[in-house]
Amino acid sequence: MTFNHFNRRLHLYLGMGLLPWFFMYGISSYVFNHNQYFDEQFKAKGVPLWKVRFEKAYDVPVPEGNDLKELGARIMKDSGITGSFGTYRQNENQINVYAHTFWWSTQIKYFVKEKRLVAEDRAFRWDHFLTGMHARGGFDQDSALSDLWAVLVDVVCVGMLLWIASGLYMWWKITPVRGWGWLALLSGMGSFGIFLWRL
């Protein structure tokens, strides 16, 4: 097998293997770009975005500083809620825990002075589902599946770079289309460069 043959096969099978990821990132990028439209469509239905799941008395010590991961895990456990989460200090009196999977999201608000805990479930929206997949990454969750997703995102990034490189190599080897290739390449780079410079 020659390198040219190997490169064509690599480009072909990378394209097929990366197809679900291309679709996901492509469609979710469109949703990101038109989020106002999707917000308006959802509001037109008259459905509240958040619905209270429970509200109850709650008292737990809050540590100083912004390292609130253990507190968030404690609140999640006491609330009977599972999933990936992040913990944030809204202000001196409020700690927010945002728990999520691809399919659902729950925000838990701990009001420190009132010793009160409120959990709200977010209504399912396909646009949030797609942008949630697009934005998810990192190894900061204590979950094997979350780590596997992060590893796959790394693999996909490398795969996309190889797909680009193999495509450029094929283009360069097909002498009759080099002119059109230069036109496409320089047009893309030029338009991208203008926006990078001006925005």
C-alpha angles and dihedrals in degrees: 000000000000123000090249090055091046091049093052091050091047091052092047098049095040088055091050095044093047094045096103090048093048089051093047096048093040097050095040091050088056089051091049089051093051101035092132091059092051091046090053092048091052094046090051089064090061093228116142113241093220129039123191112245097181144338121202146153112274136170126186130147116259117216123227119256130023101294095108102147095110091047090050091050090050092050091047092051094046089049094049092237124139134190139075114320147180127204123214137177105233091184138321091292102038134063118186125203114193112198121186150162126181090271105041143019131202128186119203118198119199112196102201102197094042091044088224133140124202125184122194128186119214118228113250114259126177092218091056090046091056097042089046090059091045095051099040118106144110135086098257097110125088094231131106091213092051090051090048090052089051091050091050091050088055091048091049091051091053090044092053091051091050090047090053093046093048090048092051090049092052091048092052092051093054098075099187093061098045092102094054089043092054089049092052094043096048092043091054095044092044096051091045091048093051093053091044090053098042102036 
